[in-house]
Amino acid sequence: IDACAALAAFRGGEHDLAVALLMPLSYALQRIGGSHAQRDLFAQTLIAAALKIGRFPLARALTAERSALKPASPHSWSLYARALDGLGDTAVANAARAKAKALLDA
């Protein structure tokens, strides 16, 4: 129920609420079943909500983990760059963007 409420909150622009509802569930979603892609929707929603409300340390942690788990995903590296930009870590953000571009160009 909380996962669905989090998606509704995100859709309604209540990004703080979406983060509050998804954070406790983020490592328990595998238990609810569904495909990897379906569960990934919740992870992407959590990251997007964190970025929208300026919770850049949280977004950095989530995107760093995502990039480590999906190193061939340009989207993951782009999200990581956005989180790093929010923290003012331009050099590492640029490296993450370059990684995303290299993956897209490959």
N, C-alpha and C positions, 0 to 999 in steps of 0.2 A: 504494500500500500504506500509506504514512504517513497519507494522508487518512482511510482506513478505520480505521486503528489509532487515530487521533485521535478519531473518533466513538465507538469502543468505549471509549477511555479516559474520554471525557466521560461516557458512559452509566454507567461504573463508578465515577464520582466522582473520577477521577484528573485533575482540572482542570489541574494544573501540567503534566502530561504532554500533555494535549490542546493546551495553548498551545504547548509546546515543539515538538510535531509540526506544528501548523498554521501557526505564524509563518513558517517558511521557504517554505511553499507558498502563502501568502496571495495573492501577486500572480502566481502561476504556474498557478492553477487553471483559467484559461481554456483552457490547452493540453490539459487532460484531456478537454475536451468537456462534453457535457451541456447542459441548458437553463440559462438565467440563474437560474431558481428553484432548480435543483439545486446550482449553484455557490454561490448565496446561503446555502444551508444551512450550508456550511462557514464562511462569514463570520459568520453569526449564532452558530454554535457557538464560534468563536474569541472573539467579544465576550462571550458568556455565560460562558465559562470564565474570561476575564480578570476579569470582574465578580465571579465567585464566589470567586476567590483574592485579591481585593483589589489587582489590578494596574490601579489606576485611571488612571494616566497612559497606559498602553497602551489601555485601554478608551476613554478620552477621545479619543485620536488616531484609533482605529478608528471610533468613533461620529461624530466630527466629519466624517471623510471620508465615511461612509455618509450622513449628513444632507445633505452638500453634493451627493452624487450622487443622492440620493432626497429632495429637499426637500419633497415632498408626502406623505411617509410618516410618519404619526403614530408608528408603532413605532420608527422611527429616532430621532425626537426624544425619545421616552420613554427609550430606551437611553442617549442622550446625557445626559439629565437624571440618570439613575442614576450614570453615570460621574462627572459633575460633583459630585453629592452626595457621592460617595466621596472626592473631593478637597477637600470643604468649600467649594466655590464655589456657595453657595446661591442667590445672586442670578441667576447665569447658568442654573443648574439650573431655577429657577422660570420663567425666560423660555423655556427649552426645553420644559418641561411645558406652559406656556401655548400654545406653538406647536402641540404635539401635540393639545391639547384643541381649539384652533381648527380644526385640520384634521379632527378627528373630528366636530365640530359642523357643519362646512360641508356 
